[in-house]
Amino acid sequence: MRNTGRVDERLLLECPRGCESIWSAFAQLGRSRPRGLGVGGIAFAEIEAWQRLTGVRLSPWELDVLTEIDARVLAQAGKKERKA
C-alpha cells in the first residue's frame, strides 16, 4: 500500500476455516526467515526451535502444508525479483 496507495485484494481474503493455526505458524516463522541477497526458505531447524519454544507441535500434514506455503511464497518472490 505504501508504494501504490491501494490495498492488494489478496490481503483481504480470509484464511480457510481450520487453517488459521498453520497460517499463524507460517507468519511467526516467516519473521525468522534468512535475509540477505534474497529471501530464504524457513529452515527445518527454525521450525523445530519454534515448536520447542512455543510448545506447539505440528502434525506431519501441518508441516507439509507449512513448507508448501513457504515454497510458493519463495516462488512468487523469485518471480518478482526476476521482473525487477
Sine and cosine of phi, psi and omega as CSV:
sin_phi,cos_phi,sin_psi,cos_psi,sin_omega,cos_omega
0.00,0.00,-0.58,0.82,0.01,-1.00
-0.86,0.51,-0.59,0.81,-0.06,-1.00
-0.99,0.12,-0.60,0.80,-0.13,-0.99
-0.96,-0.28,-0.34,0.94,-0.05,-1.00
0.99,0.14,0.09,1.00,0.03,-1.00
-0.69,-0.72,0.41,-0.91,-0.01,-1.00
-1.00,0.01,0.77,-0.64,0.07,-1.00
-0.91,0.41,0.80,-0.60,-0.05,-1.00
-0.84,0.54,-0.49,0.87,-0.02,-1.00
-0.89,0.45,-0.44,0.90,0.02,-1.00
-0.96,0.28,-0.27,0.96,-0.02,-1.00
-1.00,-0.02,-0.12,0.99,0.01,-1.00
-0.93,0.36,0.59,-0.81,0.03,-1.00
-1.00,0.03,0.54,-0.84,0.07,-1.00
-0.93,0.36,0.70,-0.71,0.03,-1.00
-0.84,0.54,0.63,-0.78,-0.01,-1.00
-0.83,0.56,0.72,-0.70,0.00,-1.00
1.00,-0.10,-0.21,0.98,-0.02,-1.00
-0.96,-0.27,0.03,1.00,-0.07,-1.00
-0.85,0.53,-0.64,0.76,-0.04,-1.00
-0.93,0.37,-0.61,0.79,0.03,-1.00
-0.93,0.37,-0.68,0.73,0.01,-1.00
-0.89,0.45,-0.65,0.76,0.03,-1.00
-0.89,0.46,-0.69,0.72,0.04,-1.00
-0.88,0.48,-0.69,0.72,0.01,-1.00
-0.87,0.49,-0.70,0.72,-0.01,-1.00
-0.89,0.45,-0.68,0.73,0.02,-1.00
-0.91,0.41,-0.70,0.71,-0.01,-1.00
-0.93,0.38,-0.50,0.86,0.01,-1.00
-0.87,0.49,-0.44,0.90,0.03,-1.00
-0.94,0.35,-0.34,0.94,0.02,-1.00
-0.99,-0.10,0.11,0.99,-0.04,-1.00
-0.87,0.49,0.72,-0.69,0.04,-1.00
-0.89,0.45,0.65,-0.76,0.02,-1.00
-0.84,-0.54,0.34,-0.94,0.00,-1.00
0.33,-0.94,-0.88,-0.48,0.00,-1.00
-0.96,0.29,-0.27,0.96,0.02,-1.00
-0.22,-0.98,0.05,-1.00,0.02,-1.00
-0.99,0.13,0.75,-0.66,0.02,-1.00
-0.97,-0.23,0.29,-0.96,0.01,-1.00
-0.97,0.23,0.27,-0.96,0.07,-1.00
-0.98,0.18,0.86,-0.51,-0.07,-1.00
-0.97,0.23,0.52,-0.85,0.05,-1.00
-0.86,0.50,-0.54,0.84,0.05,-1.00
-0.89,0.46,-0.60,0.80,0.04,-1.00
-0.93,0.38,-0.64,0.77,0.03,-1.00
-0.90,0.43,-0.70,0.71,0.01,-1.00
-0.88,0.47,-0.71,0.71,0.02,-1.00
-0.89,0.45,-0.67,0.74,0.02,-1.00
-0.86,0.50,-0.71,0.71,0.02,-1.00
-0.87,0.48,-0.69,0.72,-0.02,-1.00
-0.91,0.43,-0.67,0.74,-0.06,-1.00
-0.97,0.26,-0.54,0.84,-0.04,-1.00
-1.00,-0.07,-0.29,0.96,-0.06,-1.00
0.98,0.19,0.12,0.99,0.03,-1.00
-1.00,0.00,0.72,-0.69,0.03,-1.00
-0.89,-0.45,0.91,-0.41,0.03,-1.00
-0.98,0.19,0.66,-0.75,0.10,-0.99
-0.97,0.23,0.26,-0.96,0.01,-1.00
-0.82,0.57,-0.66,0.75,-0.02,-1.00
-0.94,0.35,-0.58,0.82,0.04,-1.00
-0.91,0.41,-0.64,0.77,0.06,-1.00
-0.89,0.45,-0.66,0.75,0.05,-1.00
-0.87,0.49,-0.70,0.72,0.00,-1.00
-0.91,0.41,-0.71,0.71,-0.01,-1.00
-0.87,0.50,-0.71,0.71,-0.01,-1.00
-0.94,0.34,-0.50,0.86,0.07,-1.00
-0.93,0.35,-0.67,0.74,0.08,-1.00
-0.85,0.53,-0.72,0.69,-0.01,-1.00
-0.87,0.50,-0.69,0.72,0.00,-1.00
-0.88,0.48,-0.64,0.77,0.00,-1.00
-0.94,0.34,-0.61,0.80,0.07,-1.00
-0.89,0.45,-0.69,0.72,0.02,-1.00
-0.90,0.44,-0.63,0.78,0.03,-1.00
-0.89,0.45,-0.68,0.73,0.03,-1.00
-0.90,0.43,-0.67,0.74,0.02,-1.00
-0.89,0.46,-0.64,0.77,0.03,-1.00
-0.90,0.44,-0.63,0.77,0.04,-1.00
-0.89,0.45,-0.67,0.74,0.00,-1.00
-0.91,0.41,-0.63,0.78,0.01,-1.00
-0.91,0.41,-0.63,0.78,-0.02,-1.00
-0.92,0.38,-0.53,0.85,0.01,-1.00
-0.96,0.29,-0.47,0.88,-0.06,-1.00
-0.97,0.26,0.00,0.00,0.00,0.00
